[in-house]
């Protein structure tokens, strides 16, 4: 019987990455789930969920500190930044929450880690909806980064993107099929005790469950009418 490819999964504790963890566990031999603490306002809320799902699946979990990001980078997502904007996920104001080259930094680290632990794959949950505001989620970046990682590792580590053509609603449906408990995931960028219900990531989360026709298990501080998606 052919052995499954060994992979490392980037798992933040959000809906997408947790679903990617379950997808990878089905198809590959997941040797580690990796989370990053980079000083984001919501890191303390989401990382415990990443740890929870890794424990549930019997996967080793490692948290890597990138404390320099909060000290040196500019983004309202960081504890050192300003207020998290409210509105639709694709609004231009959400660019305030972009952490410069975040995916590039994390993928580079996980590529080196993967090779060090005998894995030949790196799984990341980037999806089609991320493209609007995140340059380091777009197809041309991912293809280029994947090629750089392949060429820069002896074992030619492969970047695996199971959800790159999928919407968040489609990911929610897939997660349901895989048995993901979405109440044990975190999206809100504000990082309070409950999801705020109004920031871009809360709006995206609420929208995904509605479009997927799945009951939303999330407790929100406030449920206001969803804003319209920007046009043009």
NORMO-V721747 format. One record per backbone hydrogen bond with DSSP energy under -0.5 kcal/mol. CO is the residue of the C=O (numbers start at 1). NH is the residue of the N-H. Records with the same first field share a line. If there is no record, write none. Layout:
CO=NH, NH
//
This chain:
5=29
6=120, 121
7=31, 32
8=123
9=11, 34
13=186
14=18
15=19
16=20
17=21
18=22
19=23
20=24
21=25
22=26
23=27
24=28
28=30
29=7, 31
32=9
33=62
34=11
35=64
36=38
37=66
39=79
40=43
42=45, 46
43=47
46=49, 50
47=51
48=52
49=53
50=54
51=55
52=56
53=57
54=58, 59
55=58
60=33
62=35, 64
63=65
64=37
66=69, 70
67=71
68=72
69=73
73=75
75=78
77=41
78=81
85=200
88=91
91=94
92=95
93=96
94=97
95=98
96=76
98=100
99=102
101=105
102=106
103=107
104=108
105=109
106=110
107=111
108=112
109=113
110=114
111=115
112=116
113=117
114=117, 119
115=118
120=158
121=8
122=124, 160
123=10
127=130
128=131
129=132
130=133, 134
133=135
134=137
135=138
138=142
139=143
140=144
141=145
142=146
143=147
144=148
145=149
146=150
147=151
148=152
150=153
153=156
158=122, 160
159=161
160=124
161=164
163=128, 166
166=128, 129
167=171
168=172
169=173
170=174
171=175
172=176
173=177
174=178
175=179, 180
176=179
180=182
181=184
182=185
188=191
195=221
196=222
198=87
199=203
200=204
201=205
202=206
203=207
204=208
205=209
206=210
207=211
208=212
209=213, 214
210=213
215=217
218=220
219=195
222=224
//
